[in-house]
Amino acid sequence: MQVLVKKVSKKIPLSLDWDGGIWNEIDAFSLNYVVPESSEIYPDVNIKIARDTDSIAVLFRVQDQYVRSVCQEPNGPVCTDSCVEWFVEPIPCRGYFNFELNAGGCLHLSHVEDPTRIPGRGFKKHSFPSQQETAQIDVVTSMPEVVEPEIKEPVTWYALISVPFSFFEKMLGAVDARSGAVWRGNFYKCGDKTSHPHWLTWNLVGELNFHRPQDFGPIVFD
C-alpha cells in the first residue's frame, strides 16, 4: 500500500474546499485501521495530499463526533484533543517529522531521530524546530481555536497543513522531491482525552504507538 503525491501546476492554496479548486483533482485515501484500544465510536477520516513546485500539503476531512480541542500551546499535548497527524521520513535513517494538529489548529512538531523512550525524558534523540523554522509552515482548520465543552453531535471538520520543501532542506540538507521520489510515513487520527478515545492509522501499526518508523509506508511522488 502506498500514497501517491500528485503534482499540481499551480501553487496550492490554503483552502479547505475538499471538492473545489485543485483539491477536486486529487484522489482521497482513508484511515482504515482502528487500533483495538479505541472506543466503539470513532470518526471517518479521509485525506488528500498534493505538491507544487515549492511545497507539499495534506488536507484532512474528519467526519466526527465527540470533538474536543483545548490545547493552545505550540508543541503542547495536542494528541489528547481531537487531533490529526502526519509523520514523514523524507530521507532514510535521518529521522522523521511528526506534524500533529488539533482541531483548533495548534501544532506539535518535532524531528525524531531515535524514538526509544527514556523515562522522564521523552525520546532518546529528538529536537524541536525553531520558531523561525516552524513559521514557514501553514496551518488552517475549520474549527474554533478552542472547542470546549465537547461537541457531542456529528460534525465534519477539516484541517490543512502545508510544508515548504525548504523546511525539510533546512533541517536535513537536500531532499528529493522529484517525480519518482519515495518518502516514508504514516497518517493518524487520535483523541486521547475525548469522551470516546480512538486511534486510527493509514498503515497498520504493531501496537498503540505511532512513533514506530517500521510501521511507515511509502509516499510516492508522481
N, C-alpha and C positions, 0 to 999 in steps of 0.2 A: 504494500500500500504506500502511495506517495501523494504529495500535494504538488500541483503544478502552479507555478507563479507566472501568470500571464503578463507579458509586457504590453503596455498601452502607449500610444503615440503622444498623448497629451499628458501634462502634469496632473497627477492625481489630486482632485480637490478634497478639501476637508469636509466631506459631505457624508451624511448618514442615510442618504437616499438609496436604500437597498436595491430598488428596481429602476433607478434612474441614472442618467449620465454614464460614466464609464463602468459603474458597478453593474449595470444591466448587461454588460458584455462578459462578465466573469461568472464562471460556474461556482456554485457553493458546495461545500462539504460539511459533514455533520460530526458532532462528538457522539459517537455511538457506544462507547464503553462506559458503563456505570460501575464505579468501584463498589464492591459488596457492602462496605460500611455505610453507604448512602441510605438516606431515608426512603420511604416508599414514594415520595413526591419529589420530583426533580424537573428542571427545565428542559426544553428542547432548544439546542444551540446549533446554529448554522454559521458558517464562516466563509468569507471571500478574501482572497489575497491577490495582490497585483503589484506591479512595479512600473516605474517610469525610468527615465534616464538617471535620475538622482536619488530615488528613494524606493522603499518597499513599504506597503501599507496593508494592514489587516483590519477587516471590518467584521464585527460580531453582531449577530442578531440573536437575542435571548428571549424566547417565549417562556415567561417565568411566572412564578407565584411565590409569595412569601419573600419579598425583596426588602433587604435591609442594607444600608450603606452609611456608616458613621465616621470612618477614618478619614481625616483631612491632613494628616501629617505625611509629607513625602517620605517614602521608604518605611512607612509605618505598616502595621499588620492588616493590609487590605484584604488578605486572603480570608480573614474572618468575616468579611462582608460578602454581599453578592458580588462576585469577582470573576473576571475572565483573564486568562493568562496565555502568553506565548513565550515559550522557551526556545532559543535558537542558538545553534553552534555553527557559525559561518566557516570556520577553519578547523579541521580535525585536530584534536588534542591541544587546542588553545583555549579551552573553556567555553562556557555558554552564557548567554544573557537571559535573565528571567524578567520579562515585562509583565507585571501584574497590575491590573487596572480594575478598581472597583466601579460600581455603577455610577458613582458621583464624579468619576474622573481622576481620583487620586492614584498616583503611580508609585509602585515599588519596583526598583530596578537595581540589579547588581550583576557583576561579572563573576561567575563562579568557576574557579579553576580546579578545585578539589572539593567535591560535595560531602566528603567524610565529615560526619557531625562530631564536634568536640563539645562535651558537656559544659554549659555555661559560656561558650564562645561562639556558637554557631558553626559555620563551615570551616574546614581546615584552612582553605585558601580562597578568599573572595574579597572583592572590593566594590565600593560604590562609585560610580562615575561622579565627577564633579558637577556642581550646579550649572556651570557653563556648558559642560558636555550634555547634560540632560536637557538643557534649554533648547537644543536642536530638535528635540522630539515633540511632535504634535499629538495631542490627545483631545478627542471630542466624545462626549456621551450625551444621551438624550434625557438623562435623569437629573434631578437637582443634586447639588453637591452633598446634601445630607438627606437621607431617606430614613426617618425615624419619627413616629413608630413604623414598624414594618408594614409594608403593603401586603395585605392578605388576599387580595383579589388577583385574578390573572392579569398580567401586564406584559407587553413586549417592549424591550428596551434595546438600545444599540450602543455600541462603543467602537471607536476607530482609533488606531494608533498608527502613526506614520513616522518612519525612521529613515533619515538620510544615510546613504552608504558611507558618507564622510564620518558619521558617528562611529561605525564599526572600524573604519580605517584609522581613526584617531586612537582607538583602543588597541587594535590588533596589527596595524600596518595594512598593506594592500589586501583586499578581499576580491574574490572572483564573483562578479555579478553578471557575467556574460551569459548568453544563451548556452544551455547545456551544463551550467554550473550546478553543483549539488551541495546544498547545505543540509543540516540535520536539525530536527527539533520536534516539539510536541505542542499541542494546544489543549487548554484545560478550562473547566468551569468549576468553581467551588463556592461554598458558602458555609464556612466552618461554624459560625456563631449565629446563623439564621435559625428560625424555629424548626426548619427541616434541612439539616445539614446534608450536603451532597458533594460528590466529586466525580466529574465526567472528564473523559480524555478522548483525544483523537486516536493516538496509537496506544495499544494496550500496555498497561503498566503492571509490573510484577507484584507490587504492594502499594499501600496507601502512602506513597512518597513520590512526589513529582520530580524530585531532584535526582533522577536516575538517567544519566545520558545513554545508558544501554537500552533504554526504552524509547529513544528518539527514532523517528522515521525520516525518510528522505524528503527534502523540499527542493524541487527541481525547477530551475529557471528555463522557461520556454525560449 
